[in-house]
C-alpha cells in the first residue's frame, strides 16, 4: 500500500465536508421544525442573523411569541443542529424579540401558504 493511500483518520474528521457558510447553516436549521406550527424555523423567518467566526457559529433567533411554551426545547434544538454541522466546534444561540416576529412579512411564501396567510 502506498503512503498516499493511507488517510489520517484525525484529519478526515476535522475537515468539514462542505465549506462552513451561512447557506450551509441555514440548510441545517431547516431541519428544526416548530412543533406547534409544523414548519421549519428558516421558512417561518425565525432566524434573524447568522455569523461565522472560524469554527464558531452565532445565531440570533426569535420565537413565534414571547410566551412560547417550548422555547427551551426549541433553542436547544437549534444549538444541537448547529453542532451537528461538520467543522463547527462551538455555537452560540441568542434569543431576541426585537423586532417582534410577524409571519406576514418574515415567513417565506410557502410558509405563508401553509399557515393560510394570503394576500
C-alpha positions as YAML, in Angstrom:
chain: A
units: angstrom
residues:
- id: 1
  name: UNK
  ca: [0.00, 0.00, 0.00]
- id: 2
  name: UNK
  ca: [1.34, 3.42, -0.94]
- id: 3
  name: UNK
  ca: [1.61, 6.09, 1.78]
- id: 4
  name: UNK
  ca: [-0.71, 8.26, -0.36]
- id: 5
  name: UNK
  ca: [-3.44, 5.65, 0.02]
- id: 6
  name: UNK
  ca: [-3.33, 5.81, 3.81]
- id: 7
  name: UNK
  ca: [-5.50, 8.57, 5.13]
- id: 8
  name: UNK
  ca: [-5.13, 10.20, 8.51]
- id: 9
  name: UNK
  ca: [-8.40, 9.49, 10.36]
- id: 10
  name: UNK
  ca: [-7.97, 12.57, 12.56]
- id: 11
  name: UNK
  ca: [-7.69, 14.96, 9.64]
- id: 12
  name: UNK
  ca: [-10.71, 13.35, 7.98]
- id: 13
  name: UNK
  ca: [-12.90, 14.07, 10.99]
- id: 14
  name: UNK
  ca: [-11.66, 17.63, 11.42]
- id: 15
  name: UNK
  ca: [-12.21, 18.81, 7.86]
- id: 16
  name: UNK
  ca: [-15.78, 19.87, 7.06]
- id: 17
  name: UNK
  ca: [-17.42, 18.07, 4.14]
- id: 18
  name: UNK
  ca: [-18.57, 21.41, 2.72]
- id: 19
  name: UNK
  ca: [-17.44, 24.94, 3.50]
- id: 20
  name: UNK
  ca: [-18.93, 26.50, 6.61]
- id: 21
  name: UNK
  ca: [-21.19, 29.18, 5.15]
- id: 22
  name: UNK
  ca: [-24.38, 30.94, 6.15]
- id: 23
  name: UNK
  ca: [-26.20, 28.94, 3.47]
- id: 24
  name: UNK
  ca: [-24.93, 25.67, 4.98]
- id: 25
  name: UNK
  ca: [-26.03, 26.78, 8.46]
- id: 26
  name: UNK
  ca: [-29.49, 27.79, 7.22]
- id: 27
  name: UNK
  ca: [-29.82, 24.49, 5.35]
- id: 28
  name: UNK
  ca: [-29.17, 22.58, 8.59]
- id: 29
  name: UNK
  ca: [-31.62, 24.79, 10.51]
- id: 30
  name: UNK
  ca: [-34.35, 23.83, 8.03]
- id: 31
  name: UNK
  ca: [-34.38, 20.53, 9.93]
- id: 32
  name: UNK
  ca: [-35.58, 22.30, 13.09]
- id: 33
  name: UNK
  ca: [-39.36, 22.40, 12.92]
- id: 34
  name: UNK
  ca: [-41.64, 24.47, 15.13]
- id: 35
  name: UNK
  ca: [-43.58, 21.71, 16.91]
- id: 36
  name: UNK
  ca: [-46.77, 23.77, 17.18]
- id: 37
  name: UNK
  ca: [-46.89, 25.01, 13.58]
- id: 38
  name: UNK
  ca: [-45.11, 22.13, 11.83]
- id: 39
  name: UNK
  ca: [-42.96, 24.38, 9.62]
- id: 40
  name: UNK
  ca: [-39.19, 24.78, 9.78]
- id: 41
  name: UNK
  ca: [-37.79, 27.83, 11.52]
- id: 42
  name: UNK
  ca: [-35.97, 29.21, 8.48]
- id: 43
  name: UNK
  ca: [-39.17, 29.23, 6.40]
- id: 44
  name: UNK
  ca: [-41.02, 30.83, 9.31]
- id: 45
  name: UNK
  ca: [-38.45, 33.64, 9.37]
- id: 46
  name: UNK
  ca: [-37.40, 32.93, 12.96]
- id: 47
  name: UNK
  ca: [-33.68, 33.12, 12.14]
- id: 48
  name: UNK
  ca: [-32.71, 36.79, 12.18]
- id: 49
  name: UNK
  ca: [-28.94, 36.53, 11.78]
- id: 50
  name: UNK
  ca: [-26.14, 34.02, 11.19]
- id: 51
  name: UNK
  ca: [-22.49, 34.88, 11.71]
- id: 52
  name: UNK
  ca: [-19.50, 32.59, 11.37]
- id: 53
  name: UNK
  ca: [-16.17, 33.23, 13.07]
- id: 54
  name: UNK
  ca: [-13.79, 30.43, 12.22]
- id: 55
  name: UNK
  ca: [-15.46, 27.27, 13.51]
- id: 56
  name: UNK
  ca: [-17.93, 29.10, 15.79]
- id: 57
  name: UNK
  ca: [-21.45, 29.87, 14.61]
- id: 58
  name: UNK
  ca: [-23.54, 32.67, 16.12]
- id: 59
  name: UNK
  ca: [-27.29, 32.65, 15.51]
- id: 60
  name: UNK
  ca: [-29.80, 35.30, 16.52]
- id: 61
  name: UNK
  ca: [-33.33, 33.96, 16.51]
- id: 62
  name: UNK
  ca: [-36.79, 34.69, 17.78]
- id: 63
  name: UNK
  ca: [-39.86, 32.69, 18.68]
- id: 64
  name: UNK
  ca: [-43.40, 32.92, 17.37]
- id: 65
  name: UNK
  ca: [-44.37, 34.51, 20.70]
- id: 66
  name: UNK
  ca: [-42.55, 35.61, 23.86]
- id: 67
  name: UNK
  ca: [-44.60, 33.12, 25.86]
- id: 68
  name: UNK
  ca: [-43.73, 30.15, 23.64]
- id: 69
  name: UNK
  ca: [-44.18, 27.04, 25.81]
- id: 70
  name: UNK
  ca: [-41.41, 25.12, 24.00]
- id: 71
  name: UNK
  ca: [-38.82, 27.92, 23.98]
- id: 72
  name: UNK
  ca: [-36.12, 25.98, 25.83]
- id: 73
  name: UNK
  ca: [-36.55, 22.89, 23.70]
- id: 74
  name: UNK
  ca: [-36.53, 24.98, 20.51]
- id: 75
  name: UNK
  ca: [-33.31, 26.81, 21.44]
- id: 76
  name: UNK
  ca: [-31.67, 23.50, 22.38]
- id: 77
  name: UNK
  ca: [-32.73, 22.01, 19.03]
- id: 78
  name: UNK
  ca: [-31.14, 24.95, 17.21]
- id: 79
  name: UNK
  ca: [-27.91, 24.55, 19.19]
- id: 80
  name: UNK
  ca: [-27.84, 20.79, 18.51]
- id: 81
  name: UNK
  ca: [-28.43, 21.35, 14.79]
- id: 82
  name: UNK
  ca: [-25.56, 23.84, 14.65]
- id: 83
  name: UNK
  ca: [-23.21, 21.50, 16.50]
- id: 84
  name: UNK
  ca: [-24.06, 18.67, 14.08]
- id: 85
  name: UNK
  ca: [-22.56, 20.59, 11.15]
- id: 86
  name: UNK
  ca: [-19.12, 19.23, 10.27]
- id: 87
  name: UNK
  ca: [-16.45, 21.78, 11.14]
- id: 88
  name: UNK
  ca: [-18.48, 23.58, 13.84]
- id: 89
  name: UNK
  ca: [-16.73, 23.46, 17.22]
- id: 90
  name: UNK
  ca: [-18.94, 25.94, 19.11]
- id: 91
  name: UNK
  ca: [-22.36, 27.50, 18.66]
- id: 92
  name: UNK
  ca: [-23.97, 30.48, 20.36]
- id: 93
  name: UNK
  ca: [-27.73, 31.00, 20.12]
- id: 94
  name: UNK
  ca: [-29.10, 34.38, 21.14]
- id: 95
  name: UNK
  ca: [-32.82, 34.94, 21.56]
- id: 96
  name: UNK
  ca: [-34.40, 38.29, 20.74]
- id: 97
  name: UNK
  ca: [-37.90, 39.67, 20.36]
- id: 98
  name: UNK
  ca: [-36.83, 42.79, 18.51]
- id: 99
  name: UNK
  ca: [-38.36, 43.08, 16.05]
- id: 100
  name: UNK
  ca: [-41.37, 41.02, 17.03]
- id: 101
  name: UNK
  ca: [-41.99, 38.10, 14.68]
- id: 102
  name: UNK
  ca: [-44.63, 38.83, 12.04]
- id: 103
  name: UNK
  ca: [-45.39, 35.95, 9.69]
- id: 104
  name: UNK
  ca: [-46.95, 38.32, 7.13]
- id: 105
  name: UNK
  ca: [-43.56, 39.91, 6.46]
- id: 106
  name: UNK
  ca: [-40.99, 37.40, 7.78]
- id: 107
  name: UNK
  ca: [-42.21, 33.98, 6.67]
- id: 108
  name: UNK
  ca: [-41.45, 32.55, 3.24]
- id: 109
  name: UNK
  ca: [-44.21, 32.45, 0.64]
- id: 110
  name: UNK
  ca: [-44.54, 28.67, 1.09]
- id: 111
  name: UNK
  ca: [-44.83, 29.04, 4.87]
- id: 112
  name: UNK
  ca: [-47.48, 31.74, 4.47]
- id: 113
  name: UNK
  ca: [-49.49, 29.43, 2.22]
- id: 114
  name: UNK
  ca: [-49.19, 26.60, 4.73]
- id: 115
  name: UNK
  ca: [-50.41, 28.91, 7.52]
- id: 116
  name: UNK
  ca: [-53.27, 30.23, 5.41]
- id: 117
  name: UNK
  ca: [-51.90, 33.76, 5.02]
- id: 118
  name: UNK
  ca: [-52.97, 35.03, 1.61]
- id: 119
  name: UNK
  ca: [-52.69, 38.47, 0.05]
...
